[in-house]
Amino acid sequence: MALAWKARWISYGQHPADDLGVFLFRKKFQSARGSKLTVMVSADQRYRLYVNGHIVGGGPQRGDLQYWFFETYDIGGHLVYGENTIVAVVWNFGRYAPMAQHTYRTAFVLEGEGVSTPNGWEVARKPGHEFEMMHGEVGPFYIDVGPGEAITQLNAEPEWHKPNDVSHVLLRGEWAGDSPWNLVPRTLPDMRREEWKGRAMVVDRSSNERQPFDSLMVHPGEKVLIDFGELLAAYPTFRLDGSPGASVKVTYGEGLFDKDNNKGDRNDVRGKRVLGYQDRFILGDPVPRSEGYGSSGHPQMGGTGFETLWWRTWRYLQLEADQPVRLESVGVTETGYPYEVESSFDGSDPWIEKIWNVAVRTAKRCAGETYFDCPYYEQLQYVGDTRIQTLINYYVSRDRRLARNAVEQFVRSILPEGLTQSRYPSRVVQIIPTFSLWWLQMVGDQHAYDDGSLLQSQSVHLDEVFKGTTRWIAEGPEHWPFSDWVDGWSMGIAPGGRASTLVWLLWVMSTLTYMGLRRSAKGESLPIEKSRDLMVEAATELSEGLRRHRGDKSWKPSEHIEALYRLVQTARGHKPEAWPTEALARAHADKTTLYFSYYKHLAMAAAGGESFDYLAQLGPWKRMIEDGLTTFAEKEDPVRSDCHAWSAHPILGFLQIVAGVTSAAPGWKRAKIEPRPGALKEFNAKIAHTDGDLTVRWNGSKFQIDSPVPFTFVWRGKSQEATAGRHSFG
């Protein structure tokens, strides 16, 4: 079988020590203005591609060696008559790389008519660009997003030489097996690069007063603080003026910490310090624009401009210098998945708009080439977080690509024992079996809200993971049965761990999802269904009005157990028991954190009907906004992450619970609408359904519904069937 590509992978050198760093790959060639030229590009670990000084794109889309992505670009519009130059800036963080970044070795490949690697290509190490783990002031928290960058401004021409030939190109599925990268086409759109429209403010640490930032001097011994007013995920560009050799250290912070490592009011900096990761910039002689890429490796920057290769997350920037330096400007180019929010929700409570906007910002900041648990500390795609993120995606956007990518990434993570990895892509294997159960729920969500036909390709993996989780429940090993970051639960493990009532109920709920998916996939009823259905009553008992598994010797009452029990009842088509508010209070039951509250809210809504007041449950979210957060945090204070996707679920609460819209058929070809306005006098919900906008309006006495698909309307215990179109219900 002939290889489809003529290009070969190339690198800087042969020695492993040559892999760490930033490298420039260059090709000069003759062309005519307006010539058509399509190129396919990939690199290990990351690259940016420039043609005649103009950025074309970057990547590759994050995957693993078995699914290593390449991008395709039409560069004809950037070509000029005569000599043209393609430059790729390729970098490898080595062992400092983010946990989510797979790698084999530094390499680059480009396929295109007359420009394929390696013929005529040159390579050079980019001078003055180093990586350092400048995380010493990040605080007592887990962080794994890669190194800081130490960039020295050098007016020096790189030393070009002939590249090292690494291997031929292997497309996934081809028979040859001697190339480490199995290439597949990119499946996601390019990440957005948009200029931030906000205004930065310089903060006086003693008075907490703010003044608009234009330019300022940074003197030795000072810690200059700049507030951008909201949490950003962006590429910062610093323009500095000072003597050659002057060094400026930049620390990025979500919020400032007091002496006890608490954050409190994010708007108040008095008596607090910045703890965060850092970059360092060393000034040199001004750099002329040259070679179509700029000696800094960033086209058309020149001068004393510094831009990091990887984006940063911050609200606050702190600058320190060892010599007087003028900060002339800070450019901000926002990045992330091009998340178009097409849905909306507004109502008579003024908190709705505030909570909606902050939740949307949180979801956006936690979406890139994968979903992120958080953009600051990890940038890893965890199943527990991602299940909520994909649901949000289904409700606010018609774009399903990132959600499909997430489901597939976890398929690729499945281990021989039938468990998914807890997070993927990840270079280090971590197993949280409860997250494998949540992955089964993710597949159920995809079947309900995306394309129902996708289930066929997942059937074998469903069987594998269901058998693996069932075996784990019965036999172990324990692994890490994380449930929620509840104070008093060591490492987030519910009392009893794998044998707890909580984990058992999650397994029952996932079993019901699995059986429903198998029926859809094969059109048959499995004998296991009835026994699983009956064992819920047989295996549980009431203790002081709260549910426990009869075999749970470590049982401790929690809102988590009560929530999952009622969700199991709902999944079985039963009316859930009333929410046991008084029994939970008497038992001093453990409470759900921001994360698991999503499932508590679903259970309370199912039990409470249209009288359930969802807004009354959002006290923690209101407090976060009152404390100056512009994204929702991982948990309530004290907290590590100020931006955590699983806390953005009020988006779902407004659309699934208050407007009451859920899927009632594969592919969302039928809806169920069971509104719960609670104390709201009016609300207006618009959902970007794949077949058209689905709207639900409440004016205090009537509902106006316009649906692109047939639906069942439930109100005050009565169900009505309705066709697609406009309907009024009183």
Buried (B, 14 or more C-beta within 10 A) or exposed (E): EEBEBEBBBBBBBEEEEBBBBBBBBBBBBEBEEEBEBEBBBBBBBBBBBBBBBEBBBBBBBBBBBEBBBBBEBEBBEBBBEEEBBBBBBBBBBBEBBBBBBBBBBBBBBBBBEEBBBBEEBBBBBBBBBBBEBBBEBBBEBEBBBBBBBBBBBBBEEBEBEEBBEBBBBBBEEBEEEEBBBBBBEBBBEBBBBEEBEEEBBBBEBEEBEBEEBEEBEBEEEBEBBBBBBBBBBBBBBBBBBBEBEBBBBBBBBBBBBBEEBEBBBBBBBEEBBBBBBBBBBBBBEEBEBEBBBBBBBBBBBBBBBBBBBBBBBBBBBBBBBBBBBBBBBBBBBBBBBBBEBBBBBBBBBEBBEBBBEBBBBBBBBBBBBBBBBBBBBBBBBBBBBBBBBBBBBBBBBBBBEBBBBBBBBBBBBBBEBBBBBBBBBBBEEBBBBBBBBBBBBBBBBBBBBBBBEBBEEBBEBBBBBBEBBBBBBEEEEEBBBBBBBBEEBEEBBBBBBBBBBBBBBBBBBBBBBBBBBBEBBEEEEEEBBEEBBEEBEEBBEEBEBBBBBEEBEEBBBBBBBBBBBBBBBBBBEEEBBEBBEEBBEEBEBBBBBBBBBBBBBBBBBBBBBBEBBBBEBBEBBEEBBEBBBBBBBBBBEEBBBBBBBBBBBBBBBBBBBBBBBBBBBBBBBBBBBBBBBBEBEBBBBBBBBBEBBBBBBBEEEEBBBBBBBBBBBBBEEEEEEBEBEEBEBE
